[in-house]
């Protein structure tokens, strides 16, 4: 992920390669979607700062660029939130349908 961050920061100032920027943002969105929270948390602050800087610079950019910046920003924000255990998940003690109804 360090190489991805370096590429994103290097391309943030250069607008000559918009497809590379979109590719980096899509990759970051996929990594943030499937990555583990504990592994992403050390890098989340750097990613959030990069996204905020790019959004401030390119507010009038293409719709796809803005959409991907928002998607990455939302997924970074989810990394910062605490874990929440689902109360509806399967519980081992309730094996009978009769007792559940």
HELIX and SHEET records of a PDB file:
HELIX    1   1 UNK A    2  UNK A   12  1                                  11    
HELIX    2   2 UNK A   18  UNK A   34  1                                  17    
HELIX    3   3 UNK A   37  UNK A   57  1                                  21    
HELIX    4   4 UNK A   63  UNK A   80  1                                  18    
HELIX    5   5 UNK A   97  UNK A  100  1                                   4    
END                                                                             
